[in-house]
């Protein structure tokens, strides 16, 4: 088996509403060979991955996959289950997968994942196992490879604090965006978006974080606020060390001034000899070192969120209890068998690691790893109680006294921290701290795993308190309107965004042509995919997002968002067939239906009631429904209105909005500039779709009416979409029509426009079917008097002149115009210049463009030249 291609879908996609990866694989001659016919394959596979016996598989019964395996199934199907099983083996809970044939020996495999790098390591191992079992490669070290996958998972695993906060956000329906491999996440979208890094959030004071990272500065500030701290000093040399130790009085604590997780902390130093030895050890690894008094007591962590104590935990260093039989090494192994312990942060507790620090601690107590401890003797293995080194926690939230709550809340306020962990050393947290203990330090990024998963006691949902604080004054996510379809989606998207902008919103828009934030283009290009939508959703200026969502982007990456407030489907016609495995209009409908499926329950799916393919997808809609139609008596729309849904329709030249018996006359079609006084029927449809979407997000009819009447077919409002220019009585129209329906719609409008001759500059993207290109040529031949056929700059895989020749054949097949009236040119710029040079007053030159800006420049130059000539004549 050979891996040919990988596609990663971070969000909802055409295969699943879960995160998925698609693999394209070559079975290299095994497409007709079931595993039961490969000697020893099934038996050896089940020895490596016995959990495969428990997979239900497509027949949906216990041990279903095992049944299929014994009966005989194929390698792509087996590989799918292996990848899932390997992820399960390292502790990832996934279950979805499927395999489908592309052509002989070529298959695609879809499987669910959580961590991309880990999943791809599982893919490589699964394929290597198959190749080993089929004799293509030598034996592999399975245990070593699984260990490598676990290491990758540990590196990739979302931290427990971040994970808890994200899970709490998910419960509220808040969107979560992973920001690359930075460890940063954004919760919420647009203007409501908040960044988190572990338990540091966007609103956490940077100054407060800096202070907390400096233990001496923290101590000084807390002391100024009359809060109990131990005396401490910076140590620059051995003289300082001995002088300040004598001043404080033994025992003392030596530790890094800037540190975390208890690293480098040496406690309970009782003499000068011990102190010098500890100092010499510490200066090897740390530059800035401090000394402070040692406080006798227990180690408590008090978590403060938004100025209030929300959780308290007693932290206990990792320990073992002797049994009179086993060595310390064996006792540690036994403790690590607790299923709650993992190798990193992936579980409630962390395994105890045997390292130099642990061995030194044992030596200090008079033991070593081979010592057999008496029964019942407790031995602590480290000087600190951090969970990351194997410590445990006991919940004490209900035990802390009122005085200590006040002290901790004052400490958080003194540093200006909205989230922090106050570390306290005291014998009993229920006894007032002053005179009994001290604040040891303050952590600005406190781990909350200890509170969520205590070894003993009640779980405390600190993540909820954090999310409550972060989104106290906001909804968390901006409204999203997603627009898809074959024709009209760009104009519909722009029209929606225009009306919302007129209503006073800062609109983030993606469309064919660029990404716009508050009417400012921040990126040019065909920006209708995943990354473009992400750029809008992450932008802190955006108050509402309007996302043109094209077929290609959906197929390549899926959706950038989880659920939209409104999903719009303008229409579905034959276009792009033959690309990306989309062979039929049903395939195309399956892709575009994702936009109307991924809508909130209380949101709206907007569907064209006049388009048979679109209405065939209504049963996929789980949200509320708006149907738009050019006909007031459209049956499907009327049925939706009867069910309590909304209808947007055309009646007697006006657009109406109806829900139940409530009916509003919105605006006359002739008042909408882009309809060209009702002649441009395709823009009537686009206006209906836009009105439906705007109604779906609660825009008032008055605002909608005013907005759509100020949107024009020009370079400012709708560049490249039926833009009309006049050059000395010659009309030039620039439009991005690129398929059969687009050409027909434009031709219908041109017939109603006053003209002497219709001149067409035509071209088609090279990735269309030959039959479609020929048909476009025929449509042009039936409607234009003169035709310039131009080659696109981007041939999209075609040979030079290949598309032009097909178009010419189609034009000639229409058998309407002489071949002398057909010119084939190398590019659209040359074609426009020639058409203008040969045009006469009263002609309409219709340009089906590839690149708008270059043609617009030519048109404007001619307009300027014409104006200059008139000025000279005057």
N, C-alpha and C positions, 0 to 999 in steps of 0.2 A: 504494500500500500504506500502510495506517495501523496504527500500533502501539496496541493497546488495553490490554494488561495485561502485567505482568512479575512472575514468581515466581523467586526465587533459592533454590537448594538447595545449602547448604554441605556436606552430607554425602550418604550413601546415600539414594536416593529411589525413587519408583515407576517412574521412567523409566530410571534407570541407577544403578550403584553408584559412579559418579563424580560430582564436583561438576558441576551443570548449571544452566542458566537456561531457563525456559519463557517464551516470548513468545506472546501471543494477538494475531493480526493479522487485519485486514480487507483482502482483496484488491481491494476496491472495483470489482467488476465483471469482474475478470480470472480468476475461478476456472476458467473453461472455455477460457482462451486460453493455449496453449503459447507459449513464448518464440520459437520458430521462426516464428510467425505475426505477431510484432511486428517491424516493419521495423528492421533494423540492430541489434536487441537483442543477439543472441549475439555478433556480431562486435565490437561496442563493449565488451561486458562482458569478453571475453577479452583485449582490448587493455589494459584496466585491471588485470585479475587473471589473467594468463596461467597461474598455478599451478593454476587450476581444471582445466586439461587433465589434471593428474596425479591428480586425485581418483578413487578407485576406485568410490565410490557403492554403491547397494544391489545392483547386479548383480555386484559383487565381481570386477571384472577391471581390468586396467591401463587407464587412461583411461576408466573406466566412466562417470563423470559427463559427460565430453565426448561420449560416445556418446549418453547420454540427452538432452543439450542439443541435439545435432544432430537427433535423432529427434523431439524436442519434449517438454519437461517444464514444470512449472508454477512460478509465482513463489515460492510458499512453500518449495518444495524448493530452488530456486535460492538464495533468501535464506539458508537454512540453510548451504549450502556456502560462500556468500560470507562469512558471519560467521566460519566456521572458517578460511577462506583469509586473511582480514584479520588474525586473531590470529596465524596462521603467519607472515604478512608482517612482523610486528614482533617475531618471535622466540619466540612462545609455542607450545609443542608440544602441540596438541590435535587430535583427529580425529573424535570422536563427535558425531553429530547425527541428527535425523530430523524430518520434518514430517508432520502428520496433519490431515485435514479434521474440523472440528467440525460445521459446517453450511455451507450455500451461502455462499461468499465468506469464511467464517471458518475460520481454520486455527490450530493451535498448532505452534510450532517449538521443538524441544529442542536445545540444543547444550552441549557441554562448555566449561568455562572454568577459568582459574586466577586471574585478577585481575578482580574485579567491575566496577570503574569502567572499566577498559580494555575489557572485553568489551562493556559497554553503549555505549561510544563506537563500537566496531565495528558494533554493531547499528544505531545511528543512521546511520552512513555507508552500510551495506549497503542500508538502506531508502531513503535519499536517492538512491543510485545507481540502484536499481530505478525510483524515481519519475522520475529524470532520463531513464532509457532508455525509459520509457513516455510521456514528454512532459508529465508532471504538474508538474515544476519545471524551472527553468533549469539550465544546466551548473554543476557544482560544481568547486572546486579540489581535485582528488584528492590531489595531493602535499602540499598544506597540511594537509588533513584527516588524512592518514597521519602527518604530523609531529606533529600535536596528539595523536594516539593514542600515539605514542612518548613524548611528554612525560608523558602521564598514566601510562603504564607505568613510567617512571623514578621518578615520585613514589610509585607504588603497589608497586613491586617490592620483594620481601623482600630485605633486605641479604644480602650473600654469607656473612657469618659466621653470621647467624641461619639462613639457608637451609641451610648445611652442617650445623649442629647439628640442625635439624629433619629433614633427610634421614637423618642417622645414627640419630635416634630412631625414624624410620619403619622402618628396617631391623630394629629390635628389637620392632616391633609396639606401640610406645608411642603413646598418643593425643596429638594436638597440637591445641591450641585457640588460635585467633587472638583476641586480646582487643580487638575493634573496630579503630580506626585508630590505636591507641596506639603501635604498634611492639613491644608486649609479646606474648609467647606463653607459654602454659602447656604444659609437657610433663608427661604423667602426669595421673592423675585423682584426685579425693578427697584423702585424707591424703598420698598420694605425689606430688601435683602440685608442680612446680617452675617458677617463672617465669624467663624469660630475656629480656634486652634486649641485643641483639647478643651479646657474650660475657660480659656481667654476668649472674650467676645468683642465685637466691634466697639461696644461702648465702654469697655474696660479702660481705665486710665493708663496710658503709656508711662506717665510719671510714676504712678503707683506701682506698676510692674517693675520699673527700674529700681525703685526704692526697695521693694521686697527681695529683689535679687542680691542686694547688698545687705548682708546680715548686720553689719555694724551700723549702717545708716538706719536700718529698720529699728534697731535697738535704741539709737539716739532719739528718733522721733517718738517712739512709744514712751520713752522715759519722760520726754517733754509733756506728754499727755497724762502723766501721773499713772501710767500703767505698769504693772509689775514685770520687770525684766531682770535678768542677771547682769552683773557688772561684766563688761567685756572690753578688750583692747586689741588693736592691730599689732602684730608681731613682725618686726623687720629683721631681727637678728637674735642670737642666743642671749645677749645681754637683756634685750627687751623681754624675752621669754621668761627668764628667771626672775627678773625684777617684778613683772606684773603677776607672776604666779605667787610670789611671796606677798604681794599687795592684796590679791584676791583671797589667798589662802586655799590650801589643798582640801579636798580633791578639785581638779579643774577639768575643763573640756577643751580640746584643741580641734579646730576644724577650718575648712576653707571659708574665706569671706564670701566667695561667690560659688555656690554649689547647690546641688539638689539630690533628692532621693537618698539622703543620708550618706552619700559618698564622701569618703575621707574623714568622717567624724570619728574622733577617738575620745571616749568618755571615761570618767572616773579615774583620772590619772592622779596617783596618790603621792608621788615623790619626785624630787628633782631628776633622779636617774631615769625613771619612767618617762618623765616629761621630755628630756633631751632625746631619748631614744625615739619617742613618738614624733618629735619635731623633725629630726633627721630623716625619718621615714616619709613624712608628709611633704617636705620641701622638694623631694624628687619629682612629685607630680603636680604640686600646686605652687603658684607664685604668691598669692595673697592669702595670708593665714591669720587667724584671730584666736584669742584665748578668752575663755569666759568661765565663770563659776559653775560648778556642778550642782545640779538640783536633784535631790533624792525624791523619787516619786514614780508615778506611772505615766506612760506616754499617751496623751489624748490628742485627737484631731477634731477641731470644731469647725464645721463648714458654715460660712456666712454667705448668704446670697441676698442681694438687694437690701443690705442693711439688717437682715434678720438671721438668727441662728436657725438652720434647717436640719442639721444632723450633727451628732457627736459620736465618735467611735474611740474606744480604747484599742490602741495598737500594741500587739504583742509580738516580740521578735520570734523568728522560727525556732521551734524547740522540739526536743524528743523526750520520751519518757522511757527510762530503762526497764527491761523485763528480766534481767539476770541471765539472759541466754544469748542475745544477739549483740553484735558489735554496733558501734555508733554508725558505721557505714551502712550496715544492714537496716538499722532503725530509720535512717534517712530515706533509704530506698522504699521502705514500707510506708512512710509518710507520703512520699511522692506518688504512691499508687492510688491515693485518694482521687476519684474521678473529677473532683472539683478543681484539681490542680493541672495547669497546662505549662508548656515550656516558656510561654511569654505572657501576653496580656489577654489571650483569647478566652480564658476561663475565669471563674470567680476568684481563684487563688493561683499562685505561681509556685512551681516546684522549687524545692530547696537545692541550690547548686553548690557543689563542693568546689571551693576555690581557695586561694591563699588566705583570704580574709577569714573564712570559716575555720580553716586549719589553725590559723594564729589564735583565734578566739578559743578553740579547744585547748591549745597549748597553754594559754593563759589560765585556764581552769584546771590544768593538770591532766588533760586527756589527749588521746589521738583517735584517728578513725577506727583503729582496731580495738579500742577499749570496750569491754563489756560492762555496761552500767548496772548497778544494783536495781532490783525491781522497785519501781515507783519513783526513782530519782529523776527530777526534771533538769535538763541541761539546755540552756539557751545557746543558740549557735551563732548569733550575731549581736553586735552592740546596738543595732537600730532595728526598728520594727516595720520597715517599709515593705509593703506587699510585693513589690517588684523583686525582692530578695527572699521571698518565702514567708514573710510575716502574715499574721492573721488579724482580723478585727472583731471586736464585740460591740454591738450597738449600745450606746449609753445616752441616747437622746432624751429619754424620759428621766434621767438621773441628774443632769446638770442643774445646778442651783441658779436662782434668778440673778444673783450677784455676778456669777461667772458668765452668764449670758450677756449681761450688760458690758462686762469687760471685753468680751470678744467682739461685740458689735461696735464698741468704741474704738477698738484696735483697727477694724476694717475701715471705719470712717477716718481714722487718723492718717491712713495711707491712701485714702481715696479709692479703695478697691470695691467694686460691686460684686465680685466673686473672690473668695479667698478661703484658705484653710489656716486656722490659727492653731499652732502647735503648742500645747501646754504640758508642762511637767508638774504633777501634783499627786499626792497620795490618793485623793478622792475627789472626783469632779463635782461631787455634790456638796463639797465644803468650800466656802469662799476662798478665792485664790490668794489674796493678799496675806503675806506672812506665812503661807503654806507652800507656795510654789511660784512658778513664773511662766511668762510667755517665752518660749524658746526661739521661735521664728514665725514668719508669716509667708505662706506659699500663695503666689498669685495665680497659679495654675493647678489647683488642688485636684488630685485624682479622686474620683467619686465612686470607684469600684468598691472600695471598702464599705461605703454606705449602702450601696445597692445590693451587695452580696456579702453581708457580714458572716463570719464563721459561726457566730452565735447572735441571737437577737433578731429584732425586727428590721426588715428592709426599709430604707428611706429613699424616696424618689427625689433625689437632688436635681436630676435632669429636668423634672417637671418645674421645679422652682426656677431653674435657669431659663427655660423656654418661656415660662410665664413672664419673667422679667424682660426678656428680649422683645417680646411681642405684646407687651402690656397695652400699648397705645396704637397698635396697627393690626390690620387683617393678615399681614404676612406675605401675601402674594398679589401681584397686579392682575387685573383681568386679561385673559388671552383670547384673541380671536384668530383662528387659523383658517386659511382659505386655500382650497385646492380645486382641481378641475382641469379639463383639457384646454378650454378657451375661456378667456375673460377673467382669469384669476388675478392677473396683475392690475388691470383697471379696477376690479372690485376691491382689491386690497388697498390701492391708492385712494379710492373714493371713501372707503370706510375711515382710513387714517385721516383724510382731509376733514371729514365732518367732525371727528373726535377732536382734532386739533382746533377747529373753529369753536368747539365747545369749551376750550380752555385746558385740555389735557396735554401733558408732555407725552407725545406718542412715540413709541419705538416701532419701527416698521422694517420688515424685510420684504424685498420684491425683486423681480427681474430688473436689474439696473442698479441696485445698491441697498445698503443698510442706512436707514435714516433715524436719527434721534432728534426729536423736536424740530423736524423739518430740515435738519442739517445732515448732509451725506457724510458718513464717516468711513464708508468703504464702497467702492464702485465694483460692479460685476454682477454676475448672475447669482445673487445671494439668497437662494431659496432653500437652503439645506440646514443641516444640524448645527454647524458652527455659527452660521449667520444668526439663527434663532437664539443660540446661546449668548451671542454678543448683546442682543437686545435684553434678554432675561436677566443678565448679570449687571446691566447698566443701572446705576443708582438714580439717574435722572428720570427713568421711564415710569409713567403712571398707568399706562395701558399698552399692551403689545398687540400689534396686528401683523401676522406672520403669513406671507405667501409660502405655501408648502408644496413643493413640486415633487413629481413622481421620482425623479432621480435621487433627490435628497432622502426621500423615504426609503428607497431601496438600499442606498449606500449606508445610511447611519440610523434610520428610524427617526423617531420624534425627539426633540430636545426637551420637551415638556412632558409631564405625566398626563394631565387632563386640562383641556381648554374650557373656557366659559361658553364659547361658541365655536362650532366647527362648521364651515361652509363648503358645500360641494356645488360648483357652478354647473357642471355638466360632465359627461364622459363620452368622448367620441374617439374614433380610431386615430391614434397618434403614438409615435414611439414604439409601435409594435415591432417585435423582433429584437428588441434591446433588453439586456439584463434578464433574460428568461421570460419576458412578457410577450407571449405569442398571440394571445387573443384579447378581445375587449373585456372578457370576463376576468382575465388575469389583471388587466389594467384597473378594472373596478375593484378587485380585491386589494390592490395597493392603495388606491385613493380612499377606500372606505375607512381606512385607519383613522383618518381625520375626523369623521363623524362618529366613529366608535369611541374615540378618546376624548369624551366630553363629560363634564361633571354631571351627576344625577339631576341637579337643579339647573343645569345649563341647557343650551339649545343646539340641536343639530339643524342646519339649514340646508334644504334640498330643493332642487329644481323640479317642480311638479310636471314640467313639460318634457322632461328628458327621461325616456323609458329606462335606460340603464341605471340612472341615478335613483329613480323611485324603486327600482328592484332591490335596493340596498336598505330600504326603510326598516326591514326586520332586524337589521344589525344595530339599530339605534337603541341605546338604553336610556338616553336623556329625554328631555322634552323636545318637541319637534315644531319647526316652522317650515311650511311649504310656500314657495313663491311660484307664480305662474303669470303668463301673459293673458290668461283667460279667467274671468271671474267665476266661471262655472266648472273649472277644472275638478274632476271627480275626486282625485286623491287629496287635493287641497281641501275640498268641501268636507270630506270624511274626517280630515284632521281637525278642522274647525269644530265639527260636531262633537269630537272627542275632547274638546276643551283646548286644542292646540291653536296655533296662530297661522293665519294666512295673509300673504302679501300678494296683491294681484292688480291687474290692469283692467279698468272698466271706463269706457267712454273717454279714453285718452288721459285718464288720471290714475295715479297709484293710490290704492286703498290698503289700510291695515285693519284686519278683523280678528277678533277673538270672541267666540261665542256670539252674542247679539251685539256686542260693542263694535262699531265700525267707524273708522276715521278716514276721511278723504284727505290725503296727504298733500299731493302736488300734481299739477298737470305735467305730463311728459314733455310737452313742448317747452316748458320752463327749465328743463334740465339741459344745460348746454351740450353735454356729451352725446345726447340723442340726436343732435342736428335737427331739432324741431320734429322729432319723432321718426326721422328717416332711418337712423342707425338702430335697427332693431336689436342688434347684438348688445348695444349699450343700454337699451331699455332693459334687457335681461340682467346686465351687470348692475344697473341701478336697483332693480328689484332685489337682487341678491344682497347688495350693500345695505339697503333699507332693512331687510330681514335680519342681518347681522347686528345692525345698530339697535333694532328693537330688542334683540336677544340680550344685549348688555344694558338695557334700560334707558337708552337715549330718548329724550322727549321728542315727540313728533315735530314740534316747532323747530328744534335744533336740527333735526334731520332735514326738514324741508329747506331751511336756510342754507345748510351746508352743501347739499347736493346741487343747489342752484348756483353755487359759486365755484364749481369744479368744471374745468374746461379741457377741451381736446388741444392742449398746447404743451410746449416744452416745460412750462413751470408745473402744471398740475399733473399731466399724464404723458411724459416724454416717450416718443416712439409708438404711441397708440393713436392712430388716425389723426396725426397733427397736420393741419392744413395751412399752407403758406401761399401767398399771392405774389407773383413776380411779373409785373407788367401784363396782367390779364391772364397769365398762365398759372393754373393751380397745381401746386406740388403737394402730394400727400405722403407722409412717412408713416409706415405701420409695420409692426412686427408679426404680421400674419405669416404662419409657417406650416400650416396644414390645410387639408382639403376644406374643412368647415370654415376656417378663417378666410380662405380665398373666396368661398361662396358668399360669406356674409359681407365682405367688402364689395364684391361685384354687385350685390343687390343694392347697396347704398349708392354706388357710383351711377347706376342706371337712373336714379331719381335726382341726380345732381346735374345742373345745366352744364352742357359741354358741347364742343364741336367734335373732338376726337378723344378717345380714351387710349392713353399710352401706358403700358405696363412694364415695369422693371421687376423681373421675377427671379426668384432663386429659392432653393430648398436646402435645409441642412442635409448633409450626406448620410446621416445615420437613419434616414427614412427608407421604407421598403421601395423597391423599384416600381411596384404597382401604384403606390401613393404618389411618387414623383411624376409618373406618367399621367395620372388623373389630374394633378395640379396643372400640368401643362395643358391638358384638354380644357380645364375650366378657364385658364387664361386665354386660350385660343378662341373660346366661345364668347368672350366678353371684351377683349381689347382689340383696337384697330391696329396698333403698332406694339411690338413686343421686343424688349431688350432682355436677353437672358444673361445673367451674370453668375460668375462663380463666387462662392463664399471663400473668404480667406482660410477659414478652418474647414478642411475637406472632410473631417470626421471619418477618416479611413478610406475615402474614395480616391480614385486616380483623377488627375487633372482632366477636366472637360467631361468626366463621366456623368455627373449630375446634369450638366448643361445639355449634353446630347439626349439624355432621357427626357428632359423638359421640352426640347425642340421636337422630339418625336411626338410627344403628347399634344403640343400646339398644332402640329401638322395634321394629326389625327382628327382634330376638331373640324378640319376642312372648311375653314371660314376665311382666313386671311392668306395673302400671297406670301411665299417664302421670302420675297424681297423685303417684306415688312417685318422680318425677324432678324435681329442682330444678336450674335453671341459675343460677349465681351469678358475680359479676364477678371474684372472685379466691379463691385457696385458703384464705386466712386467714378470710374471711367464711364460706366453706363449712364449715370445721372448727368454728367457733364455733356455727353453726346445727346441725350434726350432733350436737355435744355437748349442746346444749340440748334436742334432741329424742330423745336416746338413752335407752335403758332398761338396767337391770342385766342383764348377760348378752350385750349386743350387742358385736359387733366392728366398729369403725370402721377401715376400710382406706383410707389416704391415699396416693395416687400423687402424690408431691410435685414441685414445681419448686424451691423454696428451703427448705432444711431449718431454718435457724436460727429464722426467724419462727414456724414451726409448733411447733418445740420449745418456744419461749417460752410459747405458748398452753397447751400440754400441761402444762408445769411450773407455770404459774399455777393451773391447775385442780387439779393434785395438791396444791399448797400450800393452796389454798382448802378442799379436801376434808379435809386434815389439820387445818386450823384449826377446821373445823366439828366434827370428831370430838373435838377437845380441849375445845371449848365444851360439847358434850353430856356429856363425861365429868365 
